[in-house]
């Protein structure tokens, strides 16, 4: 710095200060990179929130239907609990792939 005149020293100090400020703006804990990461997380949280709201609404409709509609209770009992009415015959259909992938049963 001894060989530089006053004008050059001021320019060098100004540039150094400017580089330091830019570095702080970008890499500081409240800098641009952190803000960008928080914005991405906030977008993901909003998407998850919308999905959960739709799921909650669907479950509310299902609860209301189960409270007021006997047919909904019957459908749920048939699907989830595998219940049948007296005298009904239940047929189970095996997937077609099972016939081609498993060896034939011998007696």
C-alpha positions as a LaTeX table, in Angstrom:
\begin{tabular}{lrrr}
\hline
Residue & $x$ (\AA) & $y$ (\AA) & $z$ (\AA) \\
\hline
Unk1 & 0.00 & 0.00 & 0.00 \\
Unk2 & 2.95 & 2.32 & 0.35 \\
Unk3 & 3.45 & 2.47 & $-3.41$ \\
Unk4 & $-0.20$ & 3.39 & $-4.10$ \\
Unk5 & $-1.33$ & 6.97 & $-4.12$ \\
Unk6 & $-4.32$ & 8.15 & $-2.10$ \\
Unk7 & $-6.77$ & 7.82 & $-5.01$ \\
Unk8 & $-5.76$ & 4.19 & $-5.64$ \\
Unk9 & $-6.00$ & 3.37 & $-1.94$ \\
Unk10 & $-9.56$ & 4.77 & $-1.78$ \\
Unk11 & $-10.57$ & 2.75 & $-4.83$ \\
Unk12 & $-9.01$ & $-0.42$ & $-3.39$ \\
Unk13 & $-10.74$ & 0.06 & $-0.03$ \\
Unk14 & $-14.06$ & 0.78 & $-1.76$ \\
Unk15 & $-13.79$ & $-2.37$ & $-3.88$ \\
Unk16 & $-12.83$ & $-4.43$ & $-0.84$ \\
Unk17 & $-15.82$ & $-3.07$ & 1.06 \\
Unk18 & $-18.10$ & $-3.74$ & $-1.90$ \\
Unk19 & $-16.87$ & $-7.36$ & $-2.20$ \\
Unk20 & $-17.38$ & $-7.86$ & 1.54 \\
Unk21 & $-20.94$ & $-6.48$ & 1.36 \\
Unk22 & $-21.80$ & $-8.70$ & $-1.62$ \\
Unk23 & $-20.35$ & $-11.72$ & 0.20 \\
Unk24 & $-22.44$ & $-10.94$ & 3.29 \\
Unk25 & $-25.62$ & $-10.42$ & 1.24 \\
Unk26 & $-25.23$ & $-13.79$ & $-0.43$ \\
Unk27 & $-23.77$ & $-16.06$ & 2.25 \\
Unk28 & $-24.93$ & $-14.57$ & 5.57 \\
Unk29 & $-27.48$ & $-16.54$ & 7.61 \\
Unk30 & $-30.15$ & $-14.04$ & 6.49 \\
Unk31 & $-28.74$ & $-13.82$ & 2.98 \\
Unk32 & $-30.18$ & $-14.52$ & $-0.42$ \\
Unk33 & $-29.37$ & $-18.25$ & $-0.37$ \\
Unk34 & $-31.13$ & $-18.78$ & 2.95 \\
Unk35 & $-34.17$ & $-16.77$ & 1.88 \\
Unk36 & $-34.39$ & $-18.77$ & $-1.35$ \\
Unk37 & $-34.23$ & $-22.04$ & 0.60 \\
Unk38 & $-36.96$ & $-20.84$ & 2.98 \\
Unk39 & $-39.17$ & $-19.86$ & 0.04 \\
Unk40 & $-38.80$ & $-23.35$ & $-1.45$ \\
Unk41 & $-39.71$ & $-24.92$ & 1.89 \\
Unk42 & $-42.70$ & $-22.61$ & 2.24 \\
Unk43 & $-43.97$ & $-23.61$ & $-1.22$ \\
Unk44 & $-43.63$ & $-27.29$ & $-0.26$ \\
Unk45 & $-45.47$ & $-26.68$ & 3.02 \\
Unk46 & $-48.28$ & $-24.93$ & 1.15 \\
Unk47 & $-48.60$ & $-27.85$ & $-1.27$ \\
Unk48 & $-48.68$ & $-30.30$ & 1.64 \\
Unk49 & $-51.24$ & $-28.11$ & 3.41 \\
Unk50 & $-53.54$ & $-28.12$ & 0.37 \\
Unk51 & $-53.23$ & $-31.91$ & 0.09 \\
Unk52 & $-54.06$ & $-32.36$ & 3.77 \\
Unk53 & $-57.05$ & $-30.04$ & 3.50 \\
Unk54 & $-58.42$ & $-32.10$ & 0.62 \\
Unk55 & $-57.86$ & $-35.32$ & 2.58 \\
Unk56 & $-59.58$ & $-33.84$ & 5.64 \\
Unk57 & $-62.56$ & $-32.72$ & 3.55 \\
Unk58 & $-62.86$ & $-36.19$ & 2.02 \\
Unk59 & $-62.76$ & $-37.77$ & 5.49 \\
Unk60 & $-65.42$ & $-35.32$ & 6.76 \\
Unk61 & $-67.73$ & $-36.33$ & 3.90 \\
Unk62 & $-67.10$ & $-39.99$ & 4.66 \\
Unk63 & $-67.85$ & $-39.47$ & 8.37 \\
Unk64 & $-71.09$ & $-37.62$ & 7.59 \\
Unk65 & $-72.12$ & $-40.36$ & 5.18 \\
Unk66 & $-71.43$ & $-43.05$ & 7.80 \\
Unk67 & $-73.47$ & $-41.12$ & 10.37 \\
Unk68 & $-76.51$ & $-40.65$ & 8.16 \\
Unk69 & $-76.54$ & $-43.23$ & 5.35 \\
Unk70 & $-77.03$ & $-46.95$ & 6.13 \\
Unk71 & $-75.90$ & $-47.85$ & 2.61 \\
Unk72 & $-72.50$ & $-46.24$ & 3.30 \\
Unk73 & $-72.13$ & $-48.38$ & 6.41 \\
Unk74 & $-72.97$ & $-51.49$ & 4.42 \\
Unk75 & $-70.50$ & $-50.64$ & 1.67 \\
Unk76 & $-67.76$ & $-50.00$ & 4.21 \\
Unk77 & $-68.50$ & $-53.25$ & 6.05 \\
Unk78 & $-68.41$ & $-55.20$ & 2.79 \\
Unk79 & $-65.16$ & $-53.63$ & 1.56 \\
Unk80 & $-63.12$ & $-53.34$ & 4.74 \\
Unk81 & $-64.45$ & $-56.18$ & 6.87 \\
Unk82 & $-65.35$ & $-58.63$ & 4.08 \\
Unk83 & $-68.86$ & $-59.03$ & 5.47 \\
Unk84 & $-71.73$ & $-60.60$ & 3.51 \\
Unk85 & $-75.45$ & $-60.92$ & 4.00 \\
Unk86 & $-76.87$ & $-64.26$ & 5.06 \\
Unk87 & $-77.45$ & $-66.46$ & 2.04 \\
Unk88 & $-75.02$ & $-64.61$ & $-0.23$ \\
Unk89 & $-72.28$ & $-66.45$ & $-2.05$ \\
Unk90 & $-68.94$ & $-64.71$ & $-2.44$ \\
Unk91 & $-66.72$ & $-65.45$ & $-5.41$ \\
Unk92 & $-63.09$ & $-64.39$ & $-5.32$ \\
Unk93 & $-61.40$ & $-63.81$ & $-8.62$ \\
Unk94 & $-57.71$ & $-64.71$ & $-8.81$ \\
Unk95 & $-55.52$ & $-62.46$ & $-10.95$ \\
Unk96 & $-54.77$ & $-63.94$ & $-14.36$ \\
Unk97 & $-51.01$ & $-63.72$ & $-13.73$ \\
Unk98 & $-51.23$ & $-66.40$ & $-11.04$ \\
Unk99 & $-52.29$ & $-68.99$ & $-13.61$ \\
Unk100 & $-49.27$ & $-68.30$ & $-15.79$ \\
Unk101 & $-46.57$ & $-67.84$ & $-13.15$ \\
Unk102 & $-47.30$ & $-70.60$ & $-10.64$ \\
Unk103 & $-46.79$ & $-74.27$ & $-11.48$ \\
Unk104 & $-49.92$ & $-76.40$ & $-11.78$ \\
Unk105 & $-51.07$ & $-78.14$ & $-8.61$ \\
Unk106 & $-50.77$ & $-81.92$ & $-8.62$ \\
Unk107 & $-53.07$ & $-84.23$ & $-6.67$ \\
\hline
\end{tabular}
